[in-house]
Amino acid sequence: MHIFKTIFSRRMLVSFVMGFACGLPLLLTITVLQAWMKEEGVDLTVIGAMSLVGLPYTIKFLWAPLVDRFTFPFFGRRRGWLIVFQIVLTCSIILLGLSNPKNIWMIAAAAFLVTFFSASQDIVVDAYRREDLADAELGLGSSLYVNGYRVGMLFASGGGLIMADHISFSTVYFIMAACMLPGIATTLLTPEPVLSAGTPKNLKEAVLDPLIEYFSRQGALWMLAFILFYKIGDTMASAMTTPFYLDIGFSKTEIGTVVKLFGFWATVIGSLIGGVMMLRLGINRSLWIFGFLQAISTAGFVLLAKIGYSIPMLAGVIVFENLSGGMGTAAYVAFMGSITNKKFTATQYALLSSLMGVPRVLASAPTGYMAKQIGWTGFFIACTLIAVPGMLLLLKFAPWKESVKTL
């Protein structure tokens, strides 16, 4: 009964709605904007270069200390920043909708404003979630946040493109701006987290002390290595799945239908299952179980490579891979939240989440070369084995025989 009370609590609803508010703007400057620019006849080189407006997402740790250091005289330490960022973000989305895609500098400036204030919203939401949730609730809260984020992305990309077939892209952006209102209402209605760890008194404390505090911990470097390597095998395999599916004979329609129909819902369900399991198992044991399932799911691609064209096998591999990936991501995000100091939540979480993106960029770069040199079977076997170091790192700071926190 206590578990159900936790699942349907105010804190979990806030985690989901804030996840939606953070996921919605992401693809408005990628998928939807690319389609709009293509429709307007903008050169493909320019469309590709527009991806640079997403830079704020990877360097958000640079201004995160300001969020920890300063507090607005209204709504509190977290909600004050959040309401400001959400209102300005909503206005930026409207500005993007008013822009002319053929005026490259204007559209780039508007898109940059959207990504900057979206990344800023992410900083505060991550900090709020860490401070609002009890340690035992971090797993489920993180899974609901991740699911809300995915729903926001799906609504912006899939919903936005479908609407654009019937109304103008400008109107689509105005509708998307209106969809930020539930996030704003949630910020106004939800309480400010209780502050127990104090706040930085000056910029030195806000910028340097989070780093000093973190690296003074036992096993700090091992934890950073774990963040880098825990999902590296899963990430590398995912980077080449579409070329792999096409190479063994699946059509684009078959891939799109199976991935969208089964993959999205499997990820959502996996995140929810992972969150509920973490209520019982604790974060450490969940990292072991979900990490093992991630590695096994990567091995499923080896089986598909051997069997070849088979729709049922494709569906099975995608369902298992997305289920385990959703569970692993929920535990991964919860773990990062659990190791932040509440005095420096915004800064430390921004640093860790930026580090989380490194494998996605760097480790994915050589995957095409690897697949070409050793074949699909060898490539996916390599991705499965690459997951082993990340699992072994758990022995250093998350042993299986931890005392399990339950509700």
C-alpha positions in Angstrom: 0.0 0.0 0.0 2.9 2.3 0.8 4.3 1.7 -2.6 1.1 2.7 -4.4 0.9 5.8 -2.2 4.4 6.7 -3.4 3.8 5.9 -7.1 0.7 8.2 -7.2 2.1 11.0 -5.0 2.4 14.7 -5.9 6.2 14.3 -6.2 5.9 11.6 -8.9 3.4 13.6 -10.9 5.7 16.6 -10.8 8.6 14.5 -12.0 6.5 13.3 -15.0 5.2 16.8 -16.0 8.6 18.4 -15.6 10.1 15.6 -17.8 7.5 16.5 -20.5 8.4 20.2 -20.2 12.1 19.4 -20.7 11.6 16.9 -23.5 9.2 19.0 -25.6 11.7 21.8 -26.7 14.5 19.4 -27.7 13.3 18.3 -31.1 11.7 21.7 -32.0 15.2 22.9 -33.0 16.2 19.6 -34.7 13.5 17.4 -36.4 10.7 19.9 -36.7 13.0 22.8 -37.7 14.8 20.6 -40.3 11.5 19.7 -41.9 10.5 23.4 -42.0 13.8 24.5 -43.5 13.7 21.7 -46.1 10.2 22.7 -47.1 11.3 26.3 -47.6 14.1 25.1 -49.8 17.0 25.9 -47.5 20.4 24.3 -48.6 21.1 21.0 -46.9 24.5 22.2 -45.8 22.9 25.0 -43.8 20.3 22.6 -42.4 23.1 20.3 -41.2 25.0 23.2 -39.7 22.0 24.2 -37.6 22.7 21.3 -35.3 25.3 23.6 -33.7 22.5 25.6 -32.0 22.3 22.6 -29.7 25.6 23.4 -28.1 24.0 24.7 -24.8 22.9 21.2 -23.9 26.5 20.0 -23.8 28.0 23.0 -21.9 25.2 23.8 -19.5 27.5 23.2 -16.5 29.2 26.5 -17.3 26.3 28.6 -15.9 24.8 26.0 -13.5 26.8 27.5 -10.6 24.8 30.8 -11.0 21.6 28.8 -10.3 23.1 27.4 -7.1 24.5 30.7 -6.0 21.7 33.2 -6.6 18.1 33.2 -5.6 15.2 35.3 -7.0 13.2 37.2 -4.4 10.1 35.2 -5.4 9.0 31.6 -5.3 12.2 30.3 -3.7 15.6 29.0 -4.8 14.5 26.5 -7.4 11.0 27.6 -8.4 12.1 31.2 -8.9 14.7 30.3 -11.5 12.4 27.7 -13.1 9.4 30.0 -13.6 11.7 32.6 -15.2 13.4 30.1 -17.6 10.0 28.5 -18.5 8.4 31.8 -19.4 11.3 33.0 -21.5 11.6 29.6 -23.1 7.9 29.7 -24.1 8.4 33.2 -25.6 11.5 31.9 -27.5 9.5 29.1 -29.0 6.9 31.7 -30.2 9.8 33.8 -31.6 11.0 30.7 -33.5 7.6 30.3 -34.9 7.6 33.9 -36.1 11.0 33.6 -37.8 11.6 33.1 -41.5 13.6 30.0 -42.2 15.1 31.7 -45.3 16.6 34.3 -43.0 19.3 32.0 -41.6 20.7 34.3 -38.9 17.3 35.1 -37.6 16.2 31.5 -37.4 19.5 30.4 -35.9 19.3 33.1 -33.2 15.8 32.1 -32.3 16.7 28.4 -32.2 19.7 29.2 -30.0 17.5 31.0 -27.6 15.2 28.0 -27.4 18.1 25.5 -26.7 19.8 27.9 -24.2 16.7 28.3 -22.1 15.7 24.7 -22.6 19.1 23.6 -21.2 18.7 26.1 -18.4 15.3 24.6 -17.5 17.0 21.2 -17.5 19.5 22.4 -14.9 16.8 23.6 -12.5 14.5 20.6 -13.0 17.3 18.2 -12.3 18.2 20.1 -9.1 14.6 20.3 -8.1 13.9 16.6 -8.6 17.0 15.7 -6.5 16.0 17.9 -3.6 12.2 17.2 -3.8 12.5 13.3 -3.8 13.6 11.2 -0.9 16.6 9.0 -1.6 14.5 5.9 -1.8 12.2 7.6 -4.3 14.9 8.7 -6.7 14.6 5.6 -8.8 10.9 5.8 -9.5 11.0 9.6 -9.8 13.8 9.4 -12.3 12.0 6.8 -14.4 8.8 9.0 -14.5 10.9 12.0 -15.5 12.6 10.0 -18.3 9.1 8.8 -19.5 7.7 12.3 -19.4 10.8 13.5 -21.4 10.2 10.8 -24.0 6.5 11.7 -24.3 7.4 15.3 -24.8 9.9 14.4 -27.5 7.4 12.2 -29.3 4.7 14.9 -29.1 7.1 17.5 -30.5 8.5 15.4 -33.3 5.8 13.0 -34.4 2.9 15.3 -33.4 4.6 18.4 -34.8 5.3 16.8 -38.2 1.7 15.4 -38.5 0.2 18.8 -37.6 2.5 20.5 -40.2 0.8 18.5 -42.9 -2.4 20.3 -42.1 -1.4 23.7 -40.7 1.6 26.1 -41.0 4.8 25.4 -39.2 4.4 28.8 -37.5 1.1 27.6 -36.0 2.7 24.3 -34.9 5.3 26.3 -32.9 2.6 28.4 -31.3 0.8 25.2 -30.2 4.1 23.8 -28.9 4.6 27.0 -26.9 1.1 26.6 -25.4 2.1 23.1 -24.4 4.6 24.6 -22.0 1.8 25.9 -19.9 1.3 22.7 -17.8 4.9 22.9 -16.8 4.5 26.6 -15.8 1.4 25.7 -13.8 3.2 22.8 -12.1 6.0 25.2 -11.1 3.5 27.6 -9.6 1.6 25.0 -7.7 4.3 22.6 -6.4 6.1 23.5 -3.1 9.7 24.6 -2.9 12.0 21.8 -1.7 13.1 22.0 2.0 16.6 23.3 2.1 18.8 21.3 4.5 22.3 21.6 3.2 22.8 25.4 3.0 23.6 27.4 -0.1 26.9 28.8 -1.6 27.7 32.2 -0.2 29.7 33.5 -3.1 30.7 32.5 -6.7 33.9 30.7 -5.5 31.8 28.4 -3.3 29.4 27.9 -6.2 32.0 27.2 -8.9 35.0 25.5 -7.0 33.4 24.0 -3.9 31.2 21.5 -5.9 34.4 20.1 -7.6 36.4 20.1 -4.4 33.6 18.4 -2.5 33.1 15.7 -5.2 36.7 14.8 -5.8 37.4 14.7 -2.0 35.2 11.6 -1.8 36.5 8.1 -1.8 36.1 6.5 -5.2 35.2 9.7 -6.9 37.2 8.9 -10.1 35.8 5.4 -10.2 32.2 6.8 -10.2 33.1 9.1 -13.1 34.5 6.2 -15.0 31.3 4.3 -14.3 29.2 7.1 -15.7 31.3 7.0 -18.8 31.2 3.2 -19.3 28.0 1.9 -17.8 25.9 2.4 -21.0 28.8 2.5 -23.6 28.1 -0.9 -25.1 24.3 -0.2 -25.4 25.1 3.2 -26.8 27.5 1.9 -29.5 25.1 -0.8 -30.6 22.2 1.6 -30.8 24.2 4.0 -33.0 24.3 1.4 -35.9 21.0 -0.4 -35.5 19.2 1.4 -38.5 22.0 0.6 -41.0 22.1 -3.0 -39.6 18.3 -3.5 -40.1 18.5 -2.2 -43.6 21.5 -4.3 -44.4 19.8 -7.6 -43.5 16.7 -6.8 -45.6 14.1 -4.9 -43.6 12.3 -2.0 -45.3 12.2 1.5 -43.9 8.5 1.1 -43.3 9.0 -2.2 -41.4 11.8 -0.6 -39.3 9.7 2.5 -38.6 6.6 0.6 -37.7 8.2 -1.9 -35.4 10.6 0.6 -33.7 7.9 3.2 -33.1 5.1 0.8 -32.2 7.1 -1.6 -30.0 10.3 0.3 -29.2 8.7 3.5 -27.7 6.3 1.6 -25.5 8.9 -0.9 -24.5 11.1 1.9 -23.3 8.3 3.6 -21.4 7.3 0.3 -19.7 11.0 -0.6 -19.0 11.5 2.8 -17.3 8.4 2.3 -15.1 9.3 -1.3 -14.2 12.8 -0.1 -13.4 11.5 2.7 -11.2 9.2 0.4 -9.2 12.0 -2.3 -8.8 14.3 0.4 -7.4 11.8 1.1 -4.7 12.4 -2.4 -3.4 16.0 -3.2 -4.5 17.7 0.1 -4.1 19.7 1.8 -6.7 22.9 -0.2 -6.4 21.4 -3.7 -6.9 19.2 -2.3 -9.7 22.4 -1.1 -11.5 23.7 -4.7 -11.4 20.5 -6.3 -12.7 19.7 -3.7 -15.3 23.3 -3.5 -16.5 23.3 -7.3 -17.0 20.0 -7.2 -19.0 21.4 -4.4 -21.2 24.4 -6.5 -22.1 22.2 -9.5 -22.9 19.9 -7.3 -25.0 23.0 -6.2 -27.1 23.8 -9.9 -27.6 20.3 -10.2 -29.1 21.5 -8.3 -32.1 24.1 -11.1 -32.7 21.2 -13.6 -32.9 19.3 -11.4 -35.3 22.4 -11.1 -37.5 22.6 -14.9 -37.6 18.9 -15.4 -38.3 18.5 -12.6 -40.8 15.2 -11.2 -42.0 12.4 -12.1 -39.5 9.8 -9.6 -38.4 8.9 -11.5 -35.2 12.7 -11.7 -34.3 13.1 -8.0 -35.0 10.1 -7.2 -32.8 11.5 -9.4 -30.0 15.0 -7.9 -30.1 13.7 -4.3 -30.2 11.2 -5.0 -27.3 13.9 -6.6 -25.1 16.6 -4.0 -26.0 14.2 -1.1 -25.3 12.8 -2.6 -22.1 16.3 -3.2 -20.6 17.6 0.2 -22.0 14.7 2.0 -20.3 15.4 0.2 -17.0 19.1 0.9 -17.2 18.5 4.6 -18.0 16.2 5.0 -15.1 18.8 3.5 -12.7 21.6 5.5 -14.4 19.8 8.9 -13.9 18.8 8.0 -10.4 22.4 7.1 -9.5 23.7 10.4 -10.8 21.1 12.2 -8.6 22.0 10.2 -5.6 25.7 11.1 -5.6 25.1 14.9 -5.8 25.5 17.1 -2.7 22.2 19.0 -2.2 24.2 22.2 -1.5 25.5 22.1 -5.1 22.8 20.0 -6.8 22.5 22.2 -10.0 26.3 22.4 -10.6 27.2 18.8 -9.8 24.2 17.3 -11.7 24.9 19.5 -14.8 28.6 18.3 -14.8 27.6 14.6 -14.5 24.8 14.8 -17.1 27.2 16.5 -19.5 29.7 13.7 -18.9 26.9 11.2 -19.6 26.7 12.5 -23.1 30.4 11.9 -23.9 30.0 8.2 -24.8 27.1 9.1 -27.1 29.3 11.4 -29.2 32.8 9.9 -29.0 32.1 6.2 -28.6 29.6 6.2 -31.5 32.0 7.8 -33.9 34.0 4.7 -34.8 31.0 2.3 -34.9 30.6 2.4 -38.6 34.3 1.6 -39.2 34.1 -1.3 -36.7 31.0 -2.8 -38.3 32.6 -2.6 -41.7 35.9 -4.2 -40.6 34.6 -7.1 -38.4 31.0 -7.6 -39.7 27.7 -7.2 -37.9 28.1 -10.4 -35.8 31.6 -9.4 -34.6 30.5 -5.8 -34.0 27.6 -6.7 -31.7 29.7 -9.3 -29.9 32.3 -6.5 -29.3 29.5 -4.1 -28.0 28.4 -6.8 -25.6 31.9 -7.3 -24.3 32.6 -3.6 -24.0 29.8 -3.5 -21.4 31.9 -5.7 -19.0 34.2 -2.9 -17.6 31.3 -0.7 -16.7 29.7 -3.6 -14.7 33.0 -4.5 -13.0 33.3 -0.9 -11.8 30.2 -1.5 -9.7 32.4 -3.7 -7.4 34.3 -0.5 -6.3 31.4 1.5 -5.0 28.1 -0.4 -5.4 28.7 -3.9 -4.1 25.7 -6.3 -4.4 25.7 -6.9 -0.6 24.6 -3.3 0.1 22.0 -2.7 2.7 18.8 -2.5 0.6 16.6 0.5 1.1 12.9 -0.3 0.7 9.6 1.4 1.3 
